[in-house]
Amino acid sequence: MLPSLVPMTPVDLRSDTLTRPTEAMRAAMASAEVGDDVYGEDPSVNALEEQVAELFGHEAAVFVPSGTMGNQICLRLVVAPAEELVCDADAHVVTYEHGGAAQHGGIQSRTVPGGPMDVETVASMVRPAGWGTVATSAVSVEQTHNRGGGAVQPMEVLQGLRRLTATHGMALHCDGARIWNASVASATPLEAYGAVFDTLSVCLSKGLGAPVGSLVVTDSARAAEARVLRKRLGGGLRQAGVLAAAGSYALRHHLDRLAEDHRRAGLIADALGVGPVDTNIVPVDLTGTAFDGPSLAAAAREQGVLLSVVGPQRVRLVTHLDVDDDGARRAAGVVARLLER
Ligand SMILES: *Cc1c(COP(=O)(O)O)cnc(C)c1O
Protein backbone atom coordinates (compact mmCIF):
# COMPACT_ATOMS: atom_id res chain seq x y z
CA MET A 1 0.00 0.00 0.00
CA LEU A 2 1.27 3.48 -0.78
CA PRO A 3 1.95 5.69 2.21
CA SER A 4 -0.84 8.23 2.57
CA LEU A 5 0.12 11.79 1.83
CA VAL A 6 -0.66 13.38 5.16
CA PRO A 7 -0.03 17.12 4.93
CA MET A 8 2.56 18.48 7.37
CA THR A 9 0.32 21.13 8.89
CA PRO A 10 -3.27 20.18 9.56
CA VAL A 11 -5.97 22.54 8.34
CA ASP A 12 -7.55 23.57 11.60
CA LEU A 13 -11.22 24.37 11.12
CA ARG A 14 -12.36 23.66 14.68
CA SER A 15 -12.90 27.28 15.64
CA ASP A 16 -12.17 30.87 14.69
CA THR A 17 -10.72 31.33 18.18
CA LEU A 18 -7.67 29.31 17.16
CA THR A 19 -6.10 31.94 14.95
CA ARG A 20 -2.57 32.83 15.99
CA PRO A 21 -1.65 36.51 16.08
CA THR A 22 0.27 37.51 12.97
CA GLU A 23 3.78 38.96 13.18
CA ALA A 24 2.40 42.41 12.44
CA MET A 25 -0.17 42.09 15.22
CA ARG A 26 2.54 40.93 17.62
CA ALA A 27 4.61 43.95 16.65
CA ALA A 28 1.66 46.25 17.40
CA MET A 29 1.30 44.57 20.79
CA ALA A 30 5.01 44.85 21.55
CA SER A 31 5.07 48.56 20.88
CA ALA A 32 1.78 49.40 22.64
CA GLU A 33 1.75 52.27 25.09
CA VAL A 34 0.44 50.97 28.40
CA GLY A 35 -0.72 52.09 31.83
CA ASP A 36 -2.85 50.63 34.61
CA ASP A 37 -6.33 50.07 33.20
CA VAL A 38 -7.91 49.58 36.64
CA TYR A 39 -6.92 53.23 37.20
CA GLY A 40 -8.37 54.02 33.77
CA GLU A 41 -4.86 55.02 32.69
CA ASP A 42 -4.03 52.63 29.89
CA PRO A 43 -4.00 54.77 26.74
CA SER A 44 -4.25 51.79 24.38
CA VAL A 45 -7.28 50.39 26.20
CA ASN A 46 -8.90 53.82 26.34
CA ALA A 47 -8.36 54.33 22.62
CA LEU A 48 -9.84 50.92 21.79
CA GLU A 49 -12.84 51.51 24.04
CA GLU A 50 -13.53 54.87 22.42
CA GLN A 51 -13.15 53.44 18.94
CA VAL A 52 -15.49 50.53 19.55
CA ALA A 53 -18.12 52.69 21.28
CA GLU A 54 -18.04 54.99 18.25
CA LEU A 55 -18.28 52.12 15.76
CA PHE A 56 -21.56 51.04 17.38
CA GLY A 57 -22.79 54.59 17.99
CA HIS A 58 -22.90 54.04 21.75
CA GLU A 59 -21.57 56.26 24.52
CA ALA A 60 -19.09 53.82 25.99
CA ALA A 61 -17.30 50.50 25.76
CA VAL A 62 -15.49 48.50 28.43
CA PHE A 63 -12.66 46.08 27.63
CA VAL A 64 -13.12 42.65 29.24
CA PRO A 65 -11.01 39.49 29.07
CA SER A 66 -13.59 37.26 27.34
CA GLY A 67 -16.89 37.22 25.54
CA THR A 68 -18.33 35.16 28.35
CA MET A 69 -17.47 37.86 30.85
CA GLY A 70 -18.88 40.45 28.46
CA ASN A 71 -22.18 38.59 28.29
CA GLN A 72 -22.28 37.96 32.01
CA ILE A 73 -21.73 41.63 32.78
CA CYS A 74 -24.29 42.79 30.21
CA LEU A 75 -26.95 40.42 31.47
CA ARG A 76 -26.44 41.66 35.01
CA LEU A 77 -26.75 45.24 33.78
CA VAL A 78 -30.19 44.55 32.37
CA VAL A 79 -31.68 41.75 34.51
CA ALA A 80 -31.92 42.01 38.30
CA PRO A 81 -31.51 38.86 40.42
CA ALA A 82 -34.54 36.54 40.16
CA GLU A 83 -35.87 38.43 37.16
CA GLU A 84 -36.15 36.89 33.78
CA LEU A 85 -34.17 36.73 30.57
CA VAL A 86 -35.68 35.37 27.36
CA CYS A 87 -33.33 33.85 24.80
CA ASP A 88 -33.19 30.79 22.57
CA ALA A 89 -32.27 27.40 24.00
CA ASP A 90 -29.13 27.11 21.89
CA ALA A 91 -27.85 30.55 22.83
CA HIS A 92 -24.27 30.71 24.06
CA VAL A 93 -25.44 32.56 27.20
CA VAL A 94 -27.40 29.50 28.37
CA THR A 95 -25.38 26.77 26.63
CA TYR A 96 -21.67 27.48 26.93
CA GLU A 97 -21.20 29.76 29.95
CA HIS A 98 -21.33 27.14 32.70
CA GLY A 99 -24.55 28.55 34.12
CA GLY A 100 -22.91 31.89 34.86
CA ALA A 101 -26.08 33.94 34.37
CA ALA A 102 -27.77 31.84 37.04
CA GLN A 103 -24.83 31.71 39.42
CA HIS A 104 -23.41 35.21 39.10
CA GLY A 105 -26.54 37.13 38.26
CA GLY A 106 -29.22 35.00 39.93
CA ILE A 107 -30.93 35.34 36.56
CA GLN A 108 -33.85 33.14 35.60
CA SER A 109 -33.82 32.31 31.93
CA ARG A 110 -36.71 31.15 29.81
CA THR A 111 -35.86 29.80 26.43
CA VAL A 112 -37.60 29.40 23.13
CA PRO A 113 -36.65 26.39 20.96
CA GLY A 114 -33.08 26.77 19.75
CA GLY A 115 -31.89 28.83 16.83
CA PRO A 116 -32.67 32.34 15.64
CA MET A 117 -35.86 33.67 17.27
CA ASP A 118 -38.83 35.36 15.63
CA VAL A 119 -40.63 38.33 17.13
CA GLU A 120 -43.98 36.59 17.59
CA THR A 121 -42.52 33.76 19.61
CA VAL A 122 -40.59 36.13 21.82
CA ALA A 123 -43.71 38.28 22.28
CA SER A 124 -45.60 35.22 23.51
CA MET A 125 -42.94 34.64 26.18
CA VAL A 126 -43.01 38.07 27.80
CA ARG A 127 -44.50 38.06 31.28
CA PRO A 128 -45.19 40.84 33.75
CA ALA A 129 -44.44 40.46 37.45
CA GLY A 130 -47.49 38.97 39.14
CA TRP A 131 -48.63 36.25 41.44
CA GLY A 132 -45.70 33.84 41.35
CA THR A 133 -44.23 35.31 38.20
CA VAL A 134 -41.24 37.56 37.78
CA ALA A 135 -40.99 40.23 35.15
CA THR A 136 -39.23 39.53 31.89
CA SER A 137 -36.50 42.17 31.97
CA ALA A 138 -34.50 41.49 28.84
CA VAL A 139 -34.23 39.56 25.62
CA SER A 140 -30.87 38.28 24.39
CA VAL A 141 -30.07 37.76 20.71
CA GLU A 142 -26.99 36.08 19.30
CA GLN A 143 -25.51 37.66 16.16
CA THR A 144 -24.30 35.69 14.29
CA HIS A 145 -25.85 32.58 15.78
CA ASN A 146 -23.14 30.08 16.66
CA ARG A 147 -25.13 26.86 17.01
CA GLY A 148 -27.41 28.22 14.31
CA GLY A 149 -24.50 27.71 11.88
CA GLY A 150 -23.29 31.32 11.78
CA ALA A 151 -26.71 32.55 10.72
CA VAL A 152 -27.22 36.30 10.39
CA GLN A 153 -30.40 37.51 12.04
CA PRO A 154 -32.10 39.91 9.65
CA MET A 155 -32.35 43.57 10.61
CA GLU A 156 -36.18 43.48 10.32
CA VAL A 157 -36.29 40.86 13.07
CA LEU A 158 -33.93 42.84 15.28
CA GLN A 159 -35.99 45.98 14.77
CA GLY A 160 -39.13 44.03 15.60
CA LEU A 161 -37.51 42.83 18.81
CA ARG A 162 -36.43 46.40 19.56
CA ARG A 163 -40.04 47.61 19.23
CA LEU A 164 -41.26 44.73 21.39
CA THR A 165 -38.74 45.28 24.16
CA ALA A 166 -39.31 49.04 24.11
CA THR A 167 -43.06 48.55 24.43
CA HIS A 168 -42.60 46.41 27.53
CA GLY A 169 -39.80 48.45 29.11
CA MET A 170 -37.38 45.57 28.59
CA ALA A 171 -33.78 45.71 27.44
CA LEU A 172 -32.38 44.08 24.31
CA HIS A 173 -28.95 42.48 24.62
CA CYS A 174 -26.75 41.25 21.81
CA ASP A 175 -24.26 38.44 22.20
CA GLY A 176 -22.25 39.86 19.34
CA ALA A 177 -19.24 37.55 19.53
CA ARG A 178 -19.39 37.43 15.71
CA ILE A 179 -21.31 40.62 14.99
CA TRP A 180 -18.46 41.64 12.68
CA ASN A 181 -19.23 38.67 10.46
CA ALA A 182 -22.90 39.64 10.39
CA SER A 183 -22.03 43.21 9.48
CA VAL A 184 -19.70 42.22 6.64
CA ALA A 185 -21.96 39.44 5.31
CA SER A 186 -25.13 41.56 5.23
CA ALA A 187 -23.49 44.93 4.51
CA THR A 188 -25.08 46.31 7.67
CA PRO A 189 -23.13 49.08 9.39
CA LEU A 190 -22.12 48.26 12.98
CA GLU A 191 -23.84 51.48 13.98
CA ALA A 192 -27.16 50.09 12.72
CA TYR A 193 -26.72 47.11 15.02
CA GLY A 194 -25.71 49.43 17.84
CA ALA A 195 -28.95 51.36 17.39
CA VAL A 196 -31.19 48.36 18.15
CA PHE A 197 -29.39 47.02 21.23
CA ASP A 198 -29.09 48.42 24.77
CA THR A 199 -26.04 46.30 25.53
CA LEU A 200 -23.67 44.35 23.32
CA SER A 201 -20.79 42.01 24.03
CA VAL A 202 -18.44 41.90 21.05
CA CYS A 203 -15.35 39.68 20.68
CA LEU A 204 -11.96 40.53 19.24
CA SER A 205 -10.81 36.95 19.68
CA LYS A 206 -13.00 35.22 17.10
CA GLY A 207 -12.78 36.02 13.40
CA LEU A 208 -10.89 39.24 14.00
CA GLY A 209 -7.96 37.16 15.14
CA ALA A 210 -6.84 38.96 18.32
CA PRO A 211 -5.48 36.62 20.98
CA VAL A 212 -7.66 37.91 23.85
CA GLY A 213 -10.40 40.41 24.52
CA SER A 214 -13.99 41.48 24.18
CA LEU A 215 -15.89 44.67 24.86
CA VAL A 216 -19.13 45.57 26.57
CA VAL A 217 -20.79 48.32 24.53
CA THR A 218 -23.52 50.42 26.12
CA ASP A 219 -24.42 53.83 27.58
CA SER A 220 -22.17 55.70 30.04
CA ALA A 221 -24.17 54.89 33.17
CA ARG A 222 -24.24 51.18 32.43
CA ALA A 223 -20.57 51.25 31.44
CA ALA A 224 -19.66 52.67 34.86
CA GLU A 225 -21.56 49.82 36.48
CA ALA A 226 -19.92 47.38 34.08
CA ARG A 227 -16.50 48.44 35.39
CA VAL A 228 -17.61 47.59 38.92
CA LEU A 229 -18.97 44.20 37.87
CA ARG A 230 -15.81 43.49 35.87
CA LYS A 231 -13.61 44.17 38.90
CA ARG A 232 -15.87 42.08 41.10
CA LEU A 233 -15.51 39.16 38.70
CA GLY A 234 -11.75 39.59 38.74
CA GLY A 235 -11.63 40.95 35.21
CA GLY A 236 -9.97 44.28 35.95
CA LEU A 237 -6.65 44.12 34.10
CA ARG A 238 -3.55 46.21 34.60
CA GLN A 239 -1.29 46.90 31.58
CA ALA A 240 -3.94 45.53 29.24
CA GLY A 241 -2.78 47.85 26.46
CA VAL A 242 -0.76 45.00 24.96
CA LEU A 243 -4.06 43.19 24.42
CA ALA A 244 -6.00 46.27 23.34
CA ALA A 245 -3.31 47.00 20.74
CA ALA A 246 -3.98 43.60 19.19
CA GLY A 247 -7.69 44.44 19.10
CA SER A 248 -7.13 47.83 17.49
CA TYR A 249 -4.83 46.22 14.95
CA ALA A 250 -7.49 43.59 14.22
CA LEU A 251 -10.17 46.23 13.67
CA ARG A 252 -7.90 48.09 11.26
CA HIS A 253 -6.72 45.08 9.27
CA HIS A 254 -8.99 42.09 9.79
CA LEU A 255 -12.52 43.40 9.56
CA ASP A 256 -13.12 43.66 5.81
CA ARG A 257 -11.24 40.45 5.13
CA LEU A 258 -13.96 38.46 6.94
CA ALA A 259 -15.58 38.34 3.50
CA GLU A 260 -12.76 35.97 2.50
CA ASP A 261 -13.62 33.64 5.38
CA HIS A 262 -17.24 33.69 4.23
CA ARG A 263 -16.25 32.92 0.66
CA ARG A 264 -14.10 29.97 1.80
CA ALA A 265 -16.88 28.66 4.04
CA GLY A 266 -19.15 28.85 0.99
CA LEU A 267 -16.64 26.85 -1.02
CA ILE A 268 -16.57 24.13 1.66
CA ALA A 269 -20.36 24.10 1.99
CA ASP A 270 -20.70 23.72 -1.78
CA ALA A 271 -18.28 20.79 -1.85
CA LEU A 272 -20.18 19.06 0.96
CA GLY A 273 -23.57 19.88 -0.52
CA VAL A 274 -24.83 21.38 2.72
CA GLY A 275 -26.49 24.42 1.25
CA PRO A 276 -25.51 28.04 1.44
CA VAL A 277 -23.98 29.43 4.61
CA ASP A 278 -24.35 33.01 5.82
CA THR A 279 -20.88 33.51 7.25
CA ASN A 280 -17.83 31.49 8.37
CA ILE A 281 -19.44 28.44 10.00
CA VAL A 282 -20.30 25.31 8.02
CA PRO A 283 -22.54 22.96 10.00
CA VAL A 284 -22.76 19.39 8.72
CA ASP A 285 -25.55 17.03 9.70
CA LEU A 286 -24.28 13.44 9.53
CA THR A 287 -27.63 11.71 9.79
CA GLY A 288 -27.80 8.96 7.16
CA THR A 289 -24.02 8.88 6.61
CA ALA A 290 -21.56 6.17 7.69
CA PHE A 291 -20.23 8.51 10.40
CA ASP A 292 -21.20 10.06 13.66
CA GLY A 293 -19.53 13.25 14.88
CA PRO A 294 -16.57 11.67 16.70
CA SER A 295 -15.82 9.09 13.98
CA LEU A 296 -15.85 11.71 11.22
CA ALA A 297 -13.62 14.01 13.27
CA ALA A 298 -11.17 11.14 13.83
CA ALA A 299 -11.13 10.12 10.15
CA ALA A 300 -10.66 13.73 9.00
CA ARG A 301 -7.88 14.25 11.55
CA GLU A 302 -5.99 11.30 10.08
CA GLN A 303 -5.98 13.17 6.79
CA GLY A 304 -4.89 16.44 8.29
CA VAL A 305 -8.23 18.20 8.73
CA LEU A 306 -9.46 19.24 12.16
CA LEU A 307 -13.14 19.91 12.74
CA SER A 308 -15.39 20.21 15.83
CA VAL A 309 -18.04 17.83 17.02
CA VAL A 310 -21.03 19.92 18.12
CA GLY A 311 -23.62 17.14 18.52
CA PRO A 312 -23.80 13.36 18.25
CA GLN A 313 -24.56 13.63 14.52
CA ARG A 314 -23.28 17.09 13.88
CA VAL A 315 -19.90 18.65 13.16
CA ARG A 316 -18.87 22.12 12.13
CA LEU A 317 -16.04 23.62 10.13
CA VAL A 318 -15.12 27.23 10.78
CA THR A 319 -13.00 29.34 8.47
CA HIS A 320 -10.68 32.01 9.86
CA LEU A 321 -7.45 33.95 9.26
CA ASP A 322 -5.24 30.88 9.36
CA VAL A 323 -7.18 29.05 6.64
CA ASP A 324 -6.27 30.10 3.11
CA ASP A 325 -7.79 29.01 -0.21
CA ASP A 326 -5.55 25.95 -0.38
CA GLY A 327 -6.50 24.90 3.14
CA ALA A 328 -10.20 25.39 2.47
CA ARG A 329 -9.98 23.34 -0.75
CA ARG A 330 -7.95 20.62 0.92
CA ALA A 331 -10.42 20.38 3.82
CA ALA A 332 -13.40 20.38 1.47
CA GLY A 333 -11.82 17.58 -0.57
CA VAL A 334 -11.00 15.40 2.43
CA VAL A 335 -14.41 15.70 4.08
CA ALA A 336 -16.31 15.37 0.78
CA ARG A 337 -14.45 12.13 -0.02
CA LEU A 338 -15.12 10.73 3.44
CA LEU A 339 -18.82 11.53 3.11
CA GLU A 340 -18.81 10.36 -0.50
CA ARG A 341 -20.19 13.66 -1.74
C1 LIG B 1 -17.15 32.53 21.60
C2 LIG B 1 -18.46 33.04 21.93
C3 LIG B 1 -18.67 33.82 23.08
C4 LIG B 1 -17.60 34.18 24.07
O1 LIG B 1 -16.64 33.26 24.26
P1 LIG B 1 -15.30 33.46 25.09
O2 LIG B 1 -14.57 32.23 24.76
O3 LIG B 1 -15.67 33.59 26.51
O4 LIG B 1 -14.61 34.70 24.58
C5 LIG B 1 -19.94 34.29 23.31
N1 LIG B 1 -20.93 34.04 22.46
C6 LIG B 1 -20.78 33.32 21.34
C7 LIG B 1 -21.93 33.12 20.42
C8 LIG B 1 -19.54 32.79 21.04
O5 LIG B 1 -19.39 32.06 19.93
The ligand as a Tripos MOL2 file, in Angstrom:
@<TRIPOS>MOLECULE
LIG
   15    15     1     0     0
SMALL
NO_CHARGES

@<TRIPOS>ATOM
      1 C1        -17.1470   32.5340   21.5960 C.3       1 LIG1
      2 C2        -18.4610   33.0400   21.9340 C.ar      1 LIG1
      3 C3        -18.6660   33.8170   23.0840 C.ar      1 LIG1
      4 C4        -17.5950   34.1820   24.0660 C.3       1 LIG1
      5 O1        -16.6350   33.2600   24.2640 O.3       1 LIG1
      6 P1        -15.2960   33.4640   25.0880 P.3       1 LIG1
      7 O2        -14.5740   32.2310   24.7640 O.co2     1 LIG1
      8 O3        -15.6660   33.5900   26.5120 O.co2     1 LIG1
      9 O4        -14.6130   34.6950   24.5850 O.co2     1 LIG1
     10 C5        -19.9400   34.2940   23.3130 C.ar      1 LIG1
     11 N1        -20.9250   34.0430   22.4630 N.ar      1 LIG1
     12 C6        -20.7770   33.3250   21.3440 C.ar      1 LIG1
     13 C7        -21.9280   33.1240   20.4250 C.3       1 LIG1
     14 C8        -19.5390   32.7870   21.0420 C.ar      1 LIG1
     15 O5        -19.3930   32.0570   19.9340 O.3       1 LIG1
@<TRIPOS>BOND
     1     1     2 1
     2     2     3 ar
     3     2    14 ar
     4     3     4 1
     5     3    10 ar
     6     4     5 1
     7     5     6 1
     8     6     7 2
     9     6     8 1
    10     6     9 1
    11    10    11 ar
    12    11    12 ar
    13    12    13 1
    14    12    14 ar
    15    14    15 1
@<TRIPOS>SUBSTRUCTURE
     1 LIG1         1 GROUP 0 **** ****
